[in-house]
Amino acid sequence: MTSSQILIGETVGTALLILLGGGVCAAVTLKASKARNAGWLAIAFGWGLAVMVAVYATGPVSGAHLNPAVTLALALDGGTSWADLPLYWAGQMAGAMIGAALVWVAYYGQFQAHLTDHEIIGGPGAQKTPTATDKAVEAREPAAGPVLGVFSTGPEIRRPLQNLLTEVIGTVVLLLGVLTQGLNAEGDGLGPLGGLITALLVVSIGLSLGGPTGYAINPARDLGPRLVHALLPLPNKGGSDWGYAWVPVAGPLIGAVVAAGLYRALLA
């Protein structure tokens, strides 16, 4: 693979991943969306299908890592050159930011309606019903605004060590699946069957391990959209929760090291 193939493939693939994955989060979250309140099953399957589309679109170009943790694990395993790692990571971060911006464009009207609704942001009219009061609480939390979950992950219970370990465990499961079942013949990315296996694995992780933290299992998937959330001119968007942002970056990278070590020691 050439440098341009890596950069273009990872940028396009990760943008597709975040557009479709962030898109299902927007669809379930935002007012005036036909899929609002569709629930966690929709989110888990939406992310799994997003992985499948992105892998099949760009696997032949760059190997469709789409995740800095995948690239790190493949570098540790020897399938990817360490010299190529910065190119993969740069493409993944750029793609994640592009994908998040496209979610905003696609749901522009819904973002505006959601973030100007008194039941969501508080203010006059927010205290009329218990439901409205409950909805306004999230916007008053200084760490995370009412639409941050469309862009990035956050814990249901904020316990940094537990949250970190949850991300490590989820990433280890993902990467053991990739390393044992998902790679192409060259061992430098996902193959055709591996794309389907990995997509189903992402659904499984979401259903089984996604409850505590929203399962980032991908540093670019969380950090890139979080940056976009901080930069976009969203009204009443609240904070980007930078105090938590290190968890979905560090957890998957630690998980990549653990998974590569387990694979080489026990399964290779």
C-alpha positions in Angstrom: 0.0 0.0 0.0 1.3 3.5 -0.8 1.2 6.4 1.6 -1.6 8.0 -0.4 -3.7 4.8 -0.4 -3.4 4.6 3.4 -4.2 8.2 4.0 -7.2 8.3 1.6 -8.5 4.9 2.5 -8.5 5.6 6.2 -9.9 9.1 5.9 -12.8 7.9 3.7 -13.4 4.8 5.7 -13.4 6.4 9.1 -15.6 9.2 7.8 -18.2 6.6 6.6 -17.9 4.9 9.9 -18.6 8.0 12.0 -21.2 9.4 9.6 -23.3 6.2 9.9 -22.5 5.5 13.5 -22.9 9.0 14.7 -25.9 9.3 12.5 -27.8 6.5 14.3 -27.0 8.2 17.6 -28.4 11.5 16.2 -31.5 9.7 14.9 -32.2 8.1 18.3 -31.4 11.3 20.3 -32.7 14.4 18.5 -36.2 15.9 18.5 -38.0 15.8 15.2 -36.1 12.7 14.2 -38.3 9.8 13.0 -36.2 7.3 14.9 -36.1 9.2 18.2 -36.1 6.9 21.3 -35.5 3.8 19.1 -33.2 2.6 21.8 -29.9 0.8 22.4 -30.6 -2.1 19.9 -30.8 0.5 17.1 -27.5 2.1 18.2 -25.7 -1.2 18.5 -26.8 -2.5 15.1 -26.3 0.9 13.6 -22.7 0.9 14.6 -22.2 -2.6 13.5 -23.6 -1.9 10.0 -21.5 1.3 9.9 -18.4 -0.8 10.4 -19.4 -3.2 7.6 -20.0 -0.4 5.1 -16.8 1.3 5.9 -14.7 -1.9 5.7 -16.1 -3.1 2.4 -15.7 0.4 0.9 -12.1 0.9 1.8 -10.6 -2.5 2.8 -9.0 -3.0 -0.7 -7.5 0.4 -0.5 -5.9 0.7 3.0 -6.9 -2.5 4.8 -9.7 -0.6 6.6 -8.2 -0.3 10.1 -10.5 2.6 10.8 -9.3 2.6 14.5 -5.9 3.6 16.0 -6.2 0.6 18.3 -6.4 -1.8 15.4 -3.4 -0.2 13.7 -1.4 -0.4 17.0 -2.3 -4.1 17.5 -1.3 -4.9 13.9 2.0 -3.0 14.3 2.7 -5.0 17.4 1.9 -8.2 15.6 4.1 -7.3 12.7 1.3 -7.0 10.0 1.7 -3.3 9.7 4.9 -1.3 9.5 5.6 1.1 12.4 6.5 3.7 9.8 3.0 3.6 8.4 1.3 4.1 11.9 1.3 7.9 11.8 -0.4 7.8 8.3 -3.1 5.5 9.6 -3.7 7.6 12.7 -3.8 10.8 10.8 -6.3 9.5 8.3 -8.4 8.0 11.0 -8.6 11.3 13.0 -9.3 13.4 9.9 -12.0 10.9 8.8 -13.6 10.9 12.2 -13.8 14.7 12.2 -15.2 14.8 8.7 -17.8 12.2 9.5 -18.9 14.0 12.7 -19.3 17.3 10.7 -21.4 15.5 8.1 -23.7 14.2 10.9 -24.3 17.8 11.9 -25.0 18.8 8.3 -27.5 15.9 7.8 -29.3 16.6 11.1 -28.9 20.4 11.1 -32.6 21.2 11.6 -32.9 18.5 14.3 -29.9 19.9 16.2 -31.4 23.4 16.1 -34.9 22.2 17.2 -33.4 20.0 20.0 -31.0 22.7 21.4 -33.6 25.4 21.4 -36.3 23.4 23.1 -36.9 24.5 26.7 -37.6 20.9 27.8 -34.0 20.0 26.7 -32.0 23.1 27.7 -34.0 24.3 30.7 -35.3 27.9 31.1 -38.9 29.2 30.9 -41.3 26.4 30.6 -38.9 23.7 31.6 -40.4 23.2 35.0 -44.0 22.6 33.9 -43.8 18.8 34.1 -41.6 16.3 35.9 -40.6 15.0 32.4 -39.4 18.4 31.3 -37.5 18.8 34.6 -35.7 15.5 34.1 -34.8 16.4 30.5 -33.3 19.7 31.6 -30.9 18.1 34.1 -28.5 16.9 31.5 -28.1 20.4 30.0 -27.2 21.8 33.5 -24.4 19.3 33.9 -21.3 21.4 33.1 -19.2 18.5 31.9 -21.5 17.2 29.1 -24.0 19.0 27.0 -27.4 17.6 25.8 -26.1 16.4 22.4 -22.6 15.3 23.3 -23.7 11.7 23.1 -24.3 12.1 19.4 -20.6 12.8 19.0 -18.7 10.9 21.7 -19.1 8.5 24.5 -19.7 9.0 28.2 -20.1 6.9 31.3 -23.4 6.1 33.0 -21.5 6.0 36.3 -18.4 8.1 36.5 -15.7 5.8 38.0 -12.6 6.4 35.9 -10.8 3.2 36.8 -13.9 1.1 36.0 -14.6 3.1 32.9 -11.1 2.6 31.7 -11.2 -1.1 32.4 -14.5 -1.4 30.5 -12.9 0.2 27.4 -9.9 -2.1 27.8 -12.0 -5.2 28.0 -14.2 -4.3 25.0 -11.2 -3.4 22.9 -9.4 -6.7 23.8 -12.5 -8.6 22.6 -12.7 -6.6 19.4 -9.0 -7.1 18.6 -8.9 -10.8 19.4 -11.7 -11.2 16.9 -9.8 -9.2 14.3 -6.5 -10.9 14.9 -7.9 -14.4 14.8 -10.7 -14.2 12.3 -10.7 -10.8 10.6 -7.5 -10.3 8.7 -6.9 -10.5 5.0 -4.3 -12.9 3.5 -1.5 -10.3 3.9 -2.3 -9.7 7.6 -2.2 -6.0 7.2 -5.9 -5.2 7.4 -9.5 -6.6 7.3 -10.4 -9.1 4.6 -13.8 -9.6 2.9 -15.1 -12.1 5.4 -13.3 -10.3 8.2 -15.4 -7.2 7.5 -18.7 -9.1 8.3 -17.2 -10.8 11.3 -15.9 -7.6 12.7 -19.3 -5.8 12.1 -21.1 -8.6 14.0 -18.5 -8.5 16.7 -19.1 -4.7 17.2 -22.8 -5.4 17.6 -22.1 -8.0 20.2 -19.7 -5.8 22.1 -22.3 -3.0 22.0 -25.1 -5.2 23.3 -23.0 -7.0 26.0 -20.3 -4.4 27.1 -21.6 -1.1 25.8 -23.9 -0.2 28.7 -21.3 1.3 31.2 -19.5 3.7 28.8 -21.1 3.6 25.4 -18.2 1.5 24.1 -15.8 3.8 22.2 -13.3 0.9 21.6 -11.7 3.4 19.1 -9.7 6.5 20.1 -10.4 8.3 16.8 -14.2 7.5 17.0 -14.4 9.4 20.3 -11.7 12.1 20.1 -12.3 13.4 16.6 -16.1 13.9 17.0 -15.5 15.4 20.5 -13.3 18.0 18.9 -16.0 18.7 16.3 -18.6 19.1 19.1 -16.3 21.7 20.7 -15.8 23.6 17.5 -19.3 23.5 15.9 -21.6 26.6 16.4 -24.3 24.6 18.1 -26.7 26.7 20.3 -26.8 25.7 24.0 -24.5 22.7 23.3 -23.0 22.6 26.8 -19.6 21.2 27.6 -17.5 18.6 25.7 -16.5 16.7 28.9 -12.8 17.0 28.4 -12.2 15.6 31.9 -13.4 12.2 30.6 -11.9 12.4 27.1 -8.7 10.5 28.1 -10.6 7.3 29.0 -11.8 6.4 25.5 -8.4 7.2 24.1 -6.2 5.4 26.7 -8.5 2.4 27.2 -8.5 1.2 23.6 -4.8 1.8 23.2 -4.1 -0.2 26.3 -6.5 -2.9 25.1 -4.5 -3.1 21.8 -1.3 -3.8 23.7 -3.1 -6.5 25.8 -4.8 -8.1 22.9 -1.6 -8.3 20.8 0.2 -9.8 23.7 -2.5 -12.4 24.4 -2.7 -13.3 20.7 1.0 -13.9 20.3 1.4 -15.7 23.6 -1.7 -18.0 23.4 -3.3 -18.0 20.0 -0.8 -17.4 17.2 
